Amino acid sequence: MLVIVRMTFHIVNVKLPPAQNNKGRVIIVKKSNTDTFKLNSNRVKVTCDESNIDLNNTIEIKMNYSSRTFQSDGENWHIIGTKGS
């Protein structure tokens, strides 16, 4: 599943589904902006209530056109790919 987040003037929160119900599932979250020349804007916060993401509760994507690829092992989500910051 690919989630493209088009930025607004506010922080955007993306909540991953429970890892326990999604073993093996891969989700890509990419930050985008309608202003192609603006590299920085508000952050994307990726969370999961029922499990961790690489030992953390929250992951932030800061730069436009950056992405994170997550995969569930049935207990937690893991970052298996990163582009940008």
C-alpha positions in Angstrom: 0.0 0.0 0.0 1.3 3.5 -0.9 0.2 6.5 1.1 1.1 9.9 -0.5 0.7 12.7 2.0 0.2 16.1 0.4 1.2 18.7 2.9 -0.9 21.5 4.3 -0.2 24.2 6.8 -0.4 21.7 9.7 1.3 18.5 10.9 -0.3 15.5 9.3 -0.7 12.3 11.3 -0.6 8.9 9.7 -1.7 5.9 11.8 -0.4 2.4 10.9 -2.9 -0.4 11.4 -2.1 -2.9 14.2 1.0 -5.0 13.3 -0.6 -8.1 14.8 -3.3 -8.2 12.1 -1.0 -7.3 9.2 1.9 -9.8 9.3 4.1 -9.3 6.2 2.2 -6.2 5.0 4.3 -3.5 3.5 3.2 0.2 3.7 5.1 3.1 2.0 4.4 6.6 3.3 5.7 9.5 1.1 5.6 13.2 1.9 4.7 15.5 -1.0 4.0 19.2 -1.4 2.1 21.1 -4.0 4.9 23.8 -4.0 7.7 21.9 -5.8 10.4 24.4 -4.9 9.7 24.2 -1.1 11.9 21.5 0.5 10.7 22.0 4.1 7.2 22.2 5.3 5.3 20.7 8.3 6.2 17.2 9.3 4.4 13.9 8.8 4.0 11.9 12.0 3.6 8.2 11.6 2.3 6.3 14.7 0.9 2.9 15.7 -1.1 2.6 18.9 -0.8 -1.1 19.5 2.8 -1.7 18.6 6.1 0.1 18.0 7.9 1.3 14.9 11.6 0.2 15.3 11.3 0.6 19.1 9.7 4.0 18.9 6.1 5.2 19.2 6.4 7.9 16.5 8.4 8.3 13.3 8.6 11.8 11.7 9.2 12.5 8.0 10.6 16.0 7.7 11.7 16.8 4.1 9.4 16.9 1.1 9.6 13.9 -1.3 11.0 11.8 1.5 9.5 8.4 2.2 9.6 5.5 4.7 8.8 1.8 3.9 7.3 -0.2 6.8 6.8 -3.9 7.2 5.0 -5.8 9.9 6.4 -8.9 11.5 3.2 -9.6 13.3 4.3 -7.9 16.5 5.8 -4.6 15.5 6.4 -2.4 12.4 9.9 -2.1 11.1 11.4 0.5 8.7 12.9 -1.5 5.8 13.5 1.5 3.5 14.3 5.2 3.8 14.6 8.0 1.3 15.4 11.5 2.5 14.9 12.6 6.1 
